[in-house]
Amino acid sequence: MSKELRSALRGSGVGAIVGTGFGIATLSTIGFDRMAFFEGLLLLSCAAFGGLLFGSLIGATGAFRKETSTIEVPEAHVEISGAA
């Protein structure tokens, strides 16, 4: 499994959790007495799916990537011609 896929899956999981929390908060704000069971379930599943998509997008770009980067800096080559 590649690092990009692993970070996208990790981001999807985090996004689904955040989306589900957002859906529950939205349902509690609207009120359960004004909605049927199917409407509440649909709102919750759409929020979780949106969070999953957003999390996979963020994860694939590298926000959830654990990567040790080694930056190689080339040595400076300075030529001095002529004497002052």
URFENDA-V127427 format. One record per residue. RES is the residue in one letter. SS is DSSP state (@ for helix, = for strand, . for the rest). PSI is psi as a letter, one per 40 degrees, with the letter a starting at -180 (* if undefined). Layout:
res=RES ss=SS psi=PSI
res=RES ss=SS psi=PSI
This chain:
res=M ss=. psi=h
res=S ss=. psi=i
res=K ss=@ psi=d
res=E ss=@ psi=d
res=L ss=@ psi=d
res=R ss=@ psi=d
res=S ss=@ psi=d
res=A ss=@ psi=d
res=L ss=@ psi=d
res=R ss=@ psi=d
res=G ss=@ psi=d
res=S ss=@ psi=d
res=G ss=@ psi=d
res=V ss=@ psi=d
res=G ss=@ psi=d
res=A ss=@ psi=d
res=I ss=@ psi=d
res=V ss=@ psi=d
res=G ss=@ psi=d
res=T ss=@ psi=d
res=G ss=@ psi=d
res=F ss=@ psi=d
res=G ss=@ psi=d
res=I ss=@ psi=d
res=A ss=@ psi=d
res=T ss=@ psi=d
res=L ss=@ psi=d
res=S ss=@ psi=d
res=T ss=@ psi=d
res=I ss=@ psi=d
res=G ss=. psi=h
res=F ss=@ psi=d
res=D ss=@ psi=e
res=R ss=@ psi=e
res=M ss=. psi=i
res=A ss=. psi=i
res=F ss=@ psi=d
res=F ss=@ psi=d
res=E ss=@ psi=d
res=G ss=@ psi=d
res=L ss=@ psi=d
res=L ss=@ psi=d
res=L ss=@ psi=d
res=L ss=@ psi=d
res=S ss=@ psi=d
res=C ss=@ psi=d
res=A ss=@ psi=d
res=A ss=@ psi=d
res=F ss=@ psi=d
res=G ss=@ psi=d
res=G ss=@ psi=d
res=L ss=@ psi=d
res=L ss=@ psi=d
res=F ss=@ psi=d
res=G ss=@ psi=d
res=S ss=@ psi=d
res=L ss=@ psi=d
res=I ss=@ psi=d
res=G ss=@ psi=d
res=A ss=@ psi=d
res=T ss=@ psi=e
res=G ss=. psi=e
res=A ss=. psi=d
res=F ss=. psi=e
res=R ss=. psi=h
res=K ss=. psi=h
res=E ss=. psi=h
res=T ss=. psi=h
res=S ss=. psi=h
res=T ss=. psi=h
res=I ss=. psi=h
res=E ss=. psi=h
res=V ss=. psi=h
res=P ss=. psi=i
res=E ss=. psi=i
res=A ss=. psi=h
res=H ss=. psi=h
res=V ss=. psi=h
res=E ss=. psi=h
res=I ss=. psi=h
res=S ss=. psi=h
res=G ss=. psi=i
res=A ss=. psi=i
res=A ss=. psi=*
